C-alpha cells in the first residue's frame, strides 16, 4: 500500500499554484503497530477472542514510522515538505529522474536541512552520475557537511547491469514484513531521463479463526503462537500445526513514475502488472505541435521532447492501464478546469487525455494525495488493486485549497 503526495507539479518553472517537480511516496504497512489489525493480533497473544479476518481501511501505522521515498527534488521541495507531515528522518531513498534543474535543484538544500535537523541514518540516492558530481561541487564550494552517509547508486550502473548477471534492482528492507524494490527504465528526452518502478511487497500470516472455532479450540494465547508460525499443544494434549491454520498472504503494490519523456512506448514492459502510472503531460497535443513547429523553425535540430496528455492517454489505453495520474504541466496552463475558456487551463489538458483514455484519470495538483492499494494474493483473500484520491495535505493545516 503506497500513499502519494505531490509536492510539485509544474514543468520548468514554478507558478503561484504549483512548484516544480517532486513526489513523495509513503510506504504503508497496515499490519504494523497502531493499526486495528495489529491490535487484534495482540489480543490473540493475550487470549482475547477477536476477529482478525480484516483490517481497518482508515487507520494505518503511526505517521512517524512511515518510511518514504522522494522522486525528484525541484527547487523549493523542502519548503513544500513543511506543509505536510513528512519527516526527513523517515526518508529512505531519493530518486532523481534526470539532471534538468526543475527536477534536482532542490536536492542540496534538502540534504543540508536533513543534516541540520539531526539526521544520522544513511540515505540511499539513486540518480544519474552527474548528480553525484553536483553534490561534490556543492560540498566543496559551500562547505556543506552531511553527518550521514549517502549510499549513491548511479542509474547508469543499474541500466548496465540489466544486460549482465548483476542485480539491476535496488532492494530496501523496510521492516520484517515489508520490502521495497526500485527498478529503472530508460526514457527519451533531451538529456538521459528515467522512470522508476517502485514495487512494495508486504508478507503477512493470517489466522483462520473460523476453522479453529469450528473445531472447538477456544481463543487463547495459543492462537497468537499459531499465527507466528509455531506448532502448539493444547491442554488436552492435542497438537496443532501452524500450517493447518495459517494462510500466508502477500500484498503487492507497484507504481511507475516517469521523468520527462516523449516516447511512451519506452514504458511498455515496465507497466505490465502495474497498479498506477504517473507521467508528465506538459502540453495538449495541439499546443505541443505548435511549440515543436516554432522551435524547429528557429533551431531545426531542437525538439523539447515532452509528451502531450493525449499521447500518454493513448498509450495507457493501448496497454490496458486502469489508473493514470498526469503531472508536470506547462506554466501556461491555469489551475482551474474550464475547457470552454480561451485561456489555457487544466480543462484543456483533461479533455486532451480523455480523447484517447477511458480509464481512471487524475490531474495532479500540489499537495494532492492518493492511496494505491495493490493486489492481495493468498489463500485467505483475493482482491484487485485500486487507486483513490484522499484529499490535500494542506487540509490538516486548515487551509483553503
Secondary structure per residue as TSV (DSSP state, phi and psi in degrees):
chain	resnum	aa	ss	phi	psi
A	1	X	-	360.0	123.4
A	2	X	E	-121.3	143.7
A	3	X	E	-121.3	123.6
A	4	X	E	-101.8	134.9
A	5	X	E	-126.1	116.9
A	6	X	E	-81.9	118.8
A	7	X	E	-97.2	-14.7
A	8	X	E	-164.6	131.5
A	9	X	-	-131.6	13.1
A	10	X	E	-98.6	150.0
A	11	X	E	-99.1	129.8
A	12	X	S	82.8	-62.9
A	13	X	S	-133.5	154.2
A	14	X	-	-76.3	159.7
A	15	X	-	-122.1	-178.2
A	16	X	S	-66.9	-26.1
A	17	X	S	-103.9	-18.0
A	18	X	-	-133.0	133.6
A	19	X	-	-91.5	171.2
A	20	X	B	-75.7	174.7
A	21	X	S	-62.3	131.1
A	22	X	E	-168.8	142.3
A	23	X	E	-140.9	126.0
A	24	X	E	-98.1	132.9
A	25	X	E	-120.9	106.6
A	26	X	E	-86.7	141.8
A	27	X	E	-103.3	107.3
A	28	X	-	-98.6	134.8
A	29	X	-	-121.5	104.0
A	30	X	T	-67.5	-5.9
A	31	X	T	-99.8	3.1
A	32	X	S	-84.8	171.3
A	33	X	T	-56.1	141.4
A	34	X	T	101.7	-10.7
A	35	X	S	-97.3	160.4
A	36	X	H	-59.4	-42.8
A	37	X	H	-62.3	-43.1
A	38	X	H	-70.6	-36.4
A	39	X	H	-62.7	-35.1
A	40	X	H	-66.3	-35.8
A	41	X	H	-65.1	-38.9
A	42	X	H	-65.5	-32.4
A	43	X	H	-63.1	-37.1
A	44	X	H	-63.1	-41.9
A	45	X	H	-61.2	-30.9
A	46	X	H	-94.4	-1.3
A	47	X	T	93.6	6.9
A	48	X	-	-77.4	142.9
A	49	X	-	-85.3	104.9
A	50	X	-	-134.3	151.6
A	51	X	-	-83.9	119.0
A	52	X	-	-112.2	26.0
A	53	X	S	-84.6	-10.3
A	54	X	-	-147.5	158.1
A	55	X	-	-120.3	163.1
A	56	X	-	-65.9	141.1
A	57	X	S	-92.4	-5.2
A	58	X	S	-121.5	-15.1
A	59	X	-	-113.4	99.3
A	60	X	-	-106.7	175.4
A	61	X	S	-53.2	155.9
A	62	X	-	-50.6	132.5
A	63	X	G	-62.0	-25.1
A	64	X	G	-72.8	-13.2
A	65	X	G	-106.6	6.9
A	66	X	-	-85.0	114.2
A	67	X	-	-70.8	151.7
A	68	X	E	-147.6	161.7
A	69	X	E	-121.7	137.8
A	70	X	E	-105.5	124.5
A	71	X	E	-109.7	112.4
A	72	X	E	69.9	153.5
A	73	X	E	-149.8	71.3
A	74	X	-	-65.1	165.1
A	75	X	T	-54.5	133.5
A	76	X	T	90.2	2.6
A	77	X	H	-60.1	-41.2
A	78	X	H	-64.9	-30.8
A	79	X	H	-68.3	-39.1
A	80	X	H	-62.5	-37.1
A	81	X	H	-61.5	-28.7
A	82	X	T	-64.5	-19.2
A	83	X	T	-93.5	8.4
A	84	X	S	-123.2	178.2
A	85	X	S	-97.4	10.2
A	86	X	-	-73.6	140.2
A	87	X	-	-117.4	138.9
A	88	X	T	-68.1	-15.0
A	89	X	T	-76.5	-23.4
A	90	X	S	-97.3	0.9
A	91	X	E	-68.0	118.7
A	92	X	E	-93.3	-33.0
A	93	X	E	-158.0	152.8
A	94	X	E	-122.6	133.6
A	95	X	E	-121.3	125.8
A	96	X	-	-111.5	123.4
A	97	X	-	-74.5	-37.6
A	98	X	-	-165.0	176.8
A	99	X	S	-89.9	-1.7
A	100	X	S	-61.4	142.1
A	101	X	H	-59.5	-32.9
A	102	X	H	-71.2	-1.2
A	103	X	H	-115.7	-9.5
A	104	X	H	-144.0	-8.3
A	105	X	T	-65.2	-18.5
A	106	X	T	-86.0	-5.0
A	107	X	H	-65.7	-49.3
A	108	X	H	-58.8	-42.1
A	109	X	H	-66.0	-39.4
A	110	X	H	-64.7	-42.2
A	111	X	H	-65.5	-37.8
A	112	X	H	-64.3	-40.1
A	113	X	H	-67.6	-36.4
A	114	X	H	-61.1	-40.6
A	115	X	H	-64.9	-43.9
A	116	X	H	-70.0	-21.8
A	117	X	T	-83.8	-2.6
A	118	X	T	98.4	12.9
A	119	X	-	-66.1	136.4
A	120	X	-	-128.7	-11.2
A	121	X	S	-74.3	139.4
A	122	X	-	-59.0	149.6
A	123	X	E	-127.2	131.0
A	124	X	E	-84.0	132.3
A	125	X	E	-127.8	115.8
A	126	X	E	-109.6	116.8
A	127	X	E	-165.0	167.9
A	128	X	-	-60.0	151.7
A	129	X	H	-56.5	-31.5
A	130	X	H	-61.3	-26.5
A	131	X	H	-68.6	-37.8
A	132	X	H	-62.7	-39.9
A	133	X	H	-65.0	-38.6
A	134	X	H	-61.4	-46.7
A	135	X	H	-65.1	-37.9
A	136	X	H	-61.7	-40.7
A	137	X	H	-66.7	-40.4
A	138	X	H	-65.7	-42.5
A	139	X	H	-60.1	-41.9
A	140	X	H	-69.1	-43.3
A	141	X	H	-87.2	-20.0
A	142	X	H	-119.4	5.5
A	143	X	-	56.2	38.5
A	144	X	-	-71.4	126.1
A	145	X	-	-117.9	128.9
A	146	X	-	-113.1	117.9
A	147	X	S	-79.7	10.8
A	148	X	S	-129.5	152.3
A	149	X	-	-77.8	144.4
A	150	X	E	-104.2	112.5
A	151	X	E	-86.2	90.3
A	152	X	E	-85.2	130.7
A	153	X	E	-125.5	114.8
A	154	X	E	-75.9	132.6
A	155	X	H	-63.3	-29.3
A	156	X	H	-61.1	-37.5
A	157	X	H	-69.5	-38.5
A	158	X	H	-65.7	-41.0
A	159	X	H	-67.2	-37.0
A	160	X	H	-65.9	-36.3
A	161	X	H	-66.7	-24.9
A	162	X	T	-63.3	-21.4
A	163	X	T	-100.2	12.4
A	164	X	S	-136.2	-171.5
A	165	X	S	-86.9	-2.3
A	166	X	S	-73.6	159.7
A	167	X	-	-69.8	130.3
A	168	X	-	-109.4	13.5
A	169	X	E	-128.7	137.3
A	170	X	E	-93.4	126.2
A	171	X	E	-111.5	128.6
A	172	X	E	-117.4	120.0
A	173	X	E	-91.2	103.9
A	174	X	-	-82.3	-34.7
A	175	X	S	-160.2	-173.7
A	176	X	S	-63.0	-26.2
A	177	X	S	-103.6	-21.4
A	178	X	E	-115.9	130.7
A	179	X	E	-130.6	142.0
A	180	X	E	-122.2	129.8
A	181	X	E	-118.6	133.7
A	182	X	E	-120.3	121.3
A	183	X	E	-116.9	162.3
A	184	X	E	-121.5	139.4
A	185	X	E	-126.0	132.8
A	186	X	E	-78.2	134.5
A	187	X	-	-113.4	-170.2
A	188	X	-	-123.6	112.9
A	189	X	S	-154.4	178.7
A	190	X	S	-65.2	-30.9
A	191	X	S	-121.0	161.8
A	192	X	-	-55.2	124.6
A	193	X	-	-129.9	156.7
A	194	X	E	-142.4	157.1
A	195	X	E	-110.0	152.1
A	196	X	E	-116.8	125.1
A	197	X	E	-93.4	125.1
A	198	X	E	-115.6	116.2
A	199	X	E	-118.2	116.6
A	200	X	E	-102.7	131.7
A	201	X	E	-123.5	125.4
A	202	X	E	-118.7	119.7
A	203	X	E	-99.1	139.5
A	204	X	E	-150.7	139.4
A	205	X	E	-95.3	127.1
A	206	X	E	-116.4	126.1
A	207	X	E	-83.4	133.6
A	208	X	-	-85.5	84.5
A	209	X	H	-69.0	-29.6
A	210	X	H	-63.0	-41.1
A	211	X	H	-66.4	-42.0
A	212	X	H	-62.6	-45.0
A	213	X	H	-64.6	-39.0
A	214	X	H	-64.6	-28.0
A	215	X	T	-90.9	6.7
A	216	X	T	75.3	22.0
A	217	X	-	-95.6	105.1
A	218	X	-	-67.9	152.1
A	219	X	-	-60.4	133.0
A	220	X	S	-162.0	-177.0
A	221	X	H	-61.8	-21.6
A	222	X	H	-62.1	-32.7
A	223	X	H	-59.7	-45.0
A	224	X	H	-62.7	-38.7
A	225	X	H	-66.6	-39.5
A	226	X	H	-60.1	-43.8
A	227	X	H	-64.7	-29.5
A	228	X	T	-83.7	3.6
A	229	X	T	96.5	9.3
A	230	X	-	-93.3	137.6
A	231	X	-	-80.5	139.5
A	232	X	E	-131.3	167.8
A	233	X	E	-126.8	128.3
A	234	X	-	-76.1	169.9
A	235	X	T	-62.2	-25.2
A	236	X	T	-84.5	-0.3
A	237	X	S	90.1	7.6
A	238	X	-	-82.2	129.6
A	239	X	E	-88.0	129.0
A	240	X	E	-114.0	124.3
A	241	X	-	-92.5	128.1
A	242	X	H	-55.2	-38.9
A	243	X	H	-62.6	-22.1
A	244	X	H	-81.3	-15.0
A	245	X	H	-126.8	-3.1
A	246	X	E	-119.0	131.7
A	247	X	E	-106.3	129.1
A	248	X	E	-86.5	119.1
A	249	X	E	-112.6	154.7
A	250	X	E	-137.4	126.6
A	251	X	E	-104.5	115.7
A	252	X	E	-113.9	123.4
A	253	X	E	-124.7	127.8
A	254	X	E	-131.5	131.9
A	255	X	E	-127.0	155.7
A	256	X	E	-122.9	125.0
A	257	X	E	-116.0	117.8
A	258	X	E	-100.8	143.6
A	259	X	-	-81.4	-164.5
A	260	X	S	-61.6	139.4
A	261	X	-	-165.9	135.4
A	262	X	S	-112.3	2.6
A	263	X	-	-131.3	94.1
A	264	X	G	-62.0	-29.2
A	265	X	G	-65.9	-11.2
A	266	X	G	-59.1	-21.2
A	267	X	G	-100.1	4.8
A	268	X	T	-53.5	-48.7
A	269	X	T	-72.6	-38.4
A	270	X	T	-65.0	-31.5
A	271	X	T	-90.4	2.7
A	272	X	T	-64.5	131.0
A	273	X	T	58.4	38.8
A	274	X	-	-108.3	138.4
A	275	X	S	-79.4	-27.4
A	276	X	E	-157.8	139.0
A	277	X	E	-113.0	129.4
A	278	X	E	-110.4	120.9
A	279	X	E	-142.0	151.3
A	280	X	E	-67.9	147.9
A	281	X	-	-142.7	73.2
A	282	X	-	-63.1	-35.0
A	283	X	B	-138.6	170.5
A	284	X	-	-78.4	165.5
A	285	X	H	-61.9	-40.8
A	286	X	H	-64.8	-44.7
A	287	X	H	-68.3	-38.6
A	288	X	H	-61.5	-41.6
A	289	X	H	-62.5	-40.6
A	290	X	H	-65.1	-43.6
A	291	X	H	-67.1	-40.1
A	292	X	H	-63.4	-42.7
A	293	X	H	-65.1	-43.0
A	294	X	H	-66.0	-42.9
A	295	X	H	-65.7	-42.5
A	296	X	H	-73.9	-21.2
A	297	X	H	-67.9	-33.2
A	298	X	H	-88.9	-40.5
A	299	X	-	-134.1	94.6
A	300	X	T	-53.9	-26.2
A	301	X	T	-94.1	1.5
A	302	X	-	-96.8	136.4
A	303	X	-	-141.7	128.6
A	304	X	-	-62.0	-22.6
A	305	X	-	55.2	53.3
A	306	X	-	-118.6	171.8
A	307	X	-	-106.9	152.6
A	308	X	B	-95.5	160.6
A	309	X	H	-61.6	-39.4
A	310	X	H	-64.0	-40.8
A	311	X	H	-62.1	-46.0
A	312	X	H	-70.9	-37.4
A	313	X	H	-60.6	-42.2
A	314	X	H	-63.3	-42.0
A	315	X	H	-62.6	-47.8
A	316	X	H	-60.9	-37.5
A	317	X	H	-68.0	-41.8
A	318	X	H	-66.0	-37.6
A	319	X	H	-90.0	-2.6
A	320	X	T	79.6	30.8
A	321	X	-	-74.4	130.7
A	322	X	S	-83.4	-25.4
A	323	X	E	-134.6	131.4
A	324	X	E	-141.1	126.7
A	325	X	E	-116.0	126.6
A	326	X	E	-100.7	146.0
A	327	X	E	-152.3	-171.8
A	328	X	-	60.6	59.2
A	329	X	E	-92.5	141.3
A	330	X	E	-56.8	145.3
A	331	X	T	-63.3	-14.0
A	332	X	T	-69.2	-20.0
A	333	X	S	-90.5	119.7
A	334	X	B	-68.4	155.5
A	335	X	S	-75.8	-17.5
A	336	X	S	-77.3	161.8
A	337	X	-	-112.0	90.1
A	338	X	-	-137.3	84.2
A	339	X	T	-61.8	-20.3
A	340	X	T	-82.1	-9.8
A	341	X	S	-73.2	149.9
A	342	X	S	-76.1	-20.9
A	343	X	S	-83.6	140.6
A	344	X	-	-62.0	129.1
A	345	X	B	-151.3	177.7
A	346	X	H	-65.4	-22.2
A	347	X	H	-61.4	-35.3
A	348	X	H	-69.8	-40.3
A	349	X	H	-62.1	-44.8
A	350	X	H	-61.5	-48.2
A	351	X	H	-64.4	-35.4
A	352	X	H	-62.5	-42.9
A	353	X	H	-69.5	-42.4
A	354	X	H	-70.4	-15.1
A	355	X	T	-68.0	-18.8
A	356	X	T	-129.7	-10.7
A	357	X	-	-125.0	134.1
A	358	X	-	-123.0	14.1
A	359	X	S	-88.6	-161.0
A	360	X	E	-79.7	119.2
A	361	X	E	-122.8	134.7
A	362	X	E	-132.4	144.4
A	363	X	E	-106.1	115.2
A	364	X	-	-69.6	145.1
A	365	X	-	-124.9	158.2
A	366	X	T	-58.5	132.8
A	367	X	T	76.0	1.5
A	368	X	E	-64.9	140.1
A	369	X	E	-123.2	139.5
A	370	X	E	-133.5	142.7
A	371	X	E	-112.1	128.1
A	372	X	E	-112.0	115.2
A	373	X	E	-106.0	119.0
A	374	X	-	-79.9	-166.6
A	375	X	E	-86.4	131.1
A	376	X	E	-95.3	122.0
A	377	X	E	-119.6	131.0
A	378	X	S	164.4	170.8
A	379	X	S	-69.1	-30.5
A	380	X	S	-81.6	-26.4
A	381	X	-	-156.8	153.5
A	382	X	-	-135.4	130.1
A	383	X	B	-145.3	152.7
A	384	X	-	-89.8	160.1
A	385	X	-	-75.0	160.0
A	386	X	E	-154.1	155.6
A	387	X	E	-127.4	135.1
A	388	X	E	-137.8	141.7
A	389	X	E	-80.4	127.8
A	390	X	E	-114.4	7.0
A	391	X	E	116.9	-165.2
A	392	X	E	-109.0	142.5
A	393	X	G	-63.8	-22.3
A	394	X	G	-72.6	-18.9
A	395	X	G	-59.2	-33.1
A	396	X	G	-69.5	-16.7
A	397	X	G	-90.7	-3.9
A	398	X	T	76.1	21.0
A	399	X	-	-87.9	156.5
A	400	X	-	-87.4	139.9
A	401	X	-	-149.6	360.0
